[in-house]
Amino acid sequence: MGIPYGRQSIDDDDIAAVVDVLHGDWLTIGPRVAEFESEIARVAGSSGAVAVSSGTAALHCAYAGIGIGPGDEVITTPLTFVATAATAMAQGARIVFADITPDTGTLDPAAAAAALTPRTRVIAGVDYAGHPIDARALGDVAHGAGAVLLEDAAHSIGSTFEGIPVGSLADVTTFSFFPTKNMTSGEGGAVVAKDAAVLDRIRTFRSQGMVRDPALLRYPDEGPWHQEVHSIGLNYRLPDVLCALGQSQLARLDRFKAKRAAIHARYNRELGGIDGLTLPTTRAGVDPMWHLYPIRVPAPERKRIFTELRAAGVLVQVNYLPVYWHPVFEDLGYRRGMCPVAETYYQEEISLPMYADLSEHDQDRVIEELQRALRV
Ligand SMILES: *Cc1c(COP(=O)(O)O)cnc(C)c1O
C-alpha cells in the first residue's frame, strides 16, 4: 500500500465511544450533540458551537446564518476547496475572487480590499494548510465595509494566532471533520460565531428551519405538538454516533498537533536548502496545526514530480485547482488570469503526506522519493 497524503488516526477509545452510543437510546438528536458542541466551543474559545454533517454543511449554514442571499457578494480565495464558494452560490450570492499572498497561500487583505463593492456582505478566508488567515487585517477590511469575516477553518482546528485559537479570530468560523483533516467524525463539521443571533439562525437552518421555542411561535396555542417553520432550512445534523467519535478525537487534539508539528519540523530540516524547492512559511505569532505540508516546485516540473512520486507509492495530492478554473465557473464567465498569484501557487504545489500516524520510516521514504524526483 502507498503512503497517503492524509488519513485518520483511530484508536480503541474512539471505537469504544462509538459502540457505547450504538448501545444507547439516541443514535441522533441525543445528548452527545450538545456535549460535542460545548467541547468544540471550548477549543475554539467561543461561547457556542453548532455541530453539522460536514464542512460543506458548516459553510452553507454559516452563509445562511449570516443572511446571504441573491444580490449579495462574497469575496473569497481561489486557493481552496470548491465548497467555500459553492455554498455561498447555493444561497444565491455572487462570488468575487481575490488573490492570495504567496508565502502562506491565504487571502491577501489588500486584494480583498480592492475587490469590495457596495454589495459585499462577506469576506471568506481559508486557513490554507492550517496556517491562519491574517484575521486582523481582513477583519479591518470587512468591518470597514460593513461586511462579515468568515474563516473556513477546515484545515486549522487547533491553530492559534498570538495565543488566540482559530474560532475566536473571525466573526464566523467553520470546521470540517472529514477523515483527512486534523481530527475526524467520519463526516462532520461545526460552526462557531461571535454573534449569538447568527448562531441561533444556524441552529435553526441545520434542522429544517423548525422553531420549537414557545416564545417564538406565531401560533403558540395550536397545541403541545406544535412546531413551525419561519424560514427554509435543511437537515444538516450530525448524529450522536459521529459526535461520540468527534468527542473522542477532540480529546487527543493536542497530541495530534504535536505529531503534525514534529512531521512538519522534520520535513523542514530534511528538505531545507534544496534549489528550486519552496517550503511552507510560518508567520510570526502563528502556531499552526499543520493539515498539509505544501511544497512548491518549478511549474514545468510539477506534473513529472507528482507522477513519479505517485508511481513510487507516495500518494501526494495537489491543493487546489483555482476554484474559478472549474468548468462550472468558466461557464459563468470567470476567466483564467484573474488571480495570478494563486494560479502560480497551484501550478507549483504538491502536498506531501502529513498525518498524525505517519511513521518516521514512511516519512523517510517520502523524503527519499522526493529527492530522487528532484534529482538532488
Ligand atoms: C474539506 C474542506 C471543506 C469541506 O469539508 P467537507 O467536510 O469535506 O464537506 C471546505 N473547505 C476546505 C478548505 C476544505 O479543505
PDBQT file of the ligand as one rigid body, heavy atoms in Angstrom, charges set to zero:
ROOT
HETATM    1  C1  LIG A 401     -12.510  19.774   3.393  1.00  0.00    +0.000 C 
HETATM    2  C2  LIG A 401     -12.810  21.189   3.116  1.00  0.00    +0.000 A 
HETATM    3  C3  LIG A 401     -14.110  21.694   3.053  1.00  0.00    +0.000 A 
HETATM    4  C4  LIG A 401     -15.324  20.808   3.051  1.00  0.00    +0.000 C 
HETATM    5  O1  LIG A 401     -15.386  19.962   4.130  1.00  0.00    +0.000 OA
HETATM    6  P1  LIG A 401     -16.184  18.554   3.983  1.00  0.00    +0.000 P 
HETATM    7  O2  LIG A 401     -16.257  18.091   5.409  1.00  0.00    +0.000 OA
HETATM    8  O3  LIG A 401     -15.375  17.664   3.112  1.00  0.00    +0.000 OA
HETATM    9  O4  LIG A 401     -17.527  18.861   3.425  1.00  0.00    +0.000 OA
HETATM   10  C5  LIG A 401     -14.292  23.047   2.897  1.00  0.00    +0.000 A 
HETATM   11  N1  LIG A 401     -13.247  23.891   2.788  1.00  0.00    +0.000 NA
HETATM   12  C6  LIG A 401     -11.975  23.445   2.816  1.00  0.00    +0.000 A 
HETATM   13  C7  LIG A 401     -10.865  24.431   2.711  1.00  0.00    +0.000 C 
HETATM   14  C8  LIG A 401     -11.712  22.085   2.961  1.00  0.00    +0.000 A 
HETATM   15  O5  LIG A 401     -10.443  21.646   2.964  1.00  0.00    +0.000 OA
ENDROOT
TORSDOF 0
